[in-house]
Amino acid sequence: MAPSKVSSAAQLKDAYKRVTETIAETAERSGRRADSALMVAVTKTASPDQIRQLVEMGHRDLGESRVQQLTQRVAALDEFMNRRRTMAGAATRTSHSDDQLPDAVRWHMIGTLQRNKVKQVVPIVQLIHGIDSLRLAEELHNYGAQKDVTIDVLIQVNASGEITKHGVASPAVIHLAEQIDSMIHLRLRGLMTMAPLDDDPEQARPVFARTAELFNDIRDAGIGEGHVTVLSMGMTNDYQVAIEEGANLVRIGRALFGEDEQG
Ligand SMILES: *Cc1c(COP(=O)(O)O)cnc(C)c1O
C-alpha cells in the first residue's frame, strides 16, 4: 500500500528499497530472475527534489502521463544532470562520490498521447506506452519519417472491457500490432495495460493474464522481428499480481512518492 506522505529523503530511500525488493522477490517467486522486471518510477506525485534524489540513488527509468508535466520535468532534470556532470568534470578528486548518477535517464510516456502532442513528446522519451489507435500510430509514423527516426511503442490494451478505459479492445490488438509492424519508423516493443482500480489486487489478475496471453500471441505469430519484449502492467496497488502474470515492466508512483499531489 502507498504511504500517505513521503516527505524526507530517508523515507524516499526506504520506500524505494521496499518496492525494488518486493519486485525482485515477486519475480523470483514466479520462477523468474530477480532482475527480470524493470521499475518505471511514475513522477506524477513527486516533487522535483524527490526526482533528483531518486536519480542520485542510481534510478534511470521515469514515467509521466501528462505532456506538460513531462516536458517541464525533463527540462529540469536535464539541467540538474548537466550541472552535476560539469561539477564532476571540474573536480578531478571529488570528495563526494558521483558513482551512482546514471549517464542519462530514460523517460517513458505512459499516458494517453494526443496526436497534436507527438512532436513535443517523441524527442524526449524512450518509449511510448499508450498507442490506442491506428490514427495515433500513423501520426507517430509520419513524424518518424519526417525526422528519420524509429520510435519505440507499446500498444495499450483495454483487457477489462471497461468503456471508460483507454486502449484497444483485446480482439483488435493483433491486427493493430501487424499494422504497426508494417510501419518502418515505428518499432513495436510490446503491450501495456491498466487494470480497473480496486482495493483487491486479485481483481486485476484476469486483466493481466489476458494481456499476457495477447503478448505471447503476438510473439508466437512472429510479429515485430524479436523486438516485442516489453509487457508493461502493474501499478502501486497491483504490481505483484502483474509480475506473477508475466509483467516485466511495472509503473510505480504512490508506493514511492506517497499519495500527495505536489505538482
Ligand atoms: C499514475 C499512473 C501510474 C502509477 O500509479 P500509482 O498507483 O501511483 O503507482 C502507472 N501507470 C499509469 C498509466 C499512470 O497514469
The ligand as a Gaussian input file, in Angstrom:
#p B3LYP/6-31G(d) Opt

LIG

0 1
 C       -0.320000       7.235000     -12.435000
 C       -0.036000       6.074000     -13.273000
 C        0.734000       5.004000     -12.777000
 C        1.239000       4.939000     -11.339000
 O        0.169000       4.722000     -10.480000
 P        0.398000       4.506000      -8.891000
 O       -0.878000       3.935000      -8.464000
 O        0.710000       5.842000      -8.347000
 O        1.539000       3.569000      -8.740000
 C        1.019000       3.952000     -13.628000
 N        0.584000       3.930000     -14.899000
 C       -0.152000       4.939000     -15.426000
 C       -0.597000       4.854000     -16.837000
 C       -0.490000       6.031000     -14.634000
 O       -1.228000       7.016000     -15.151000

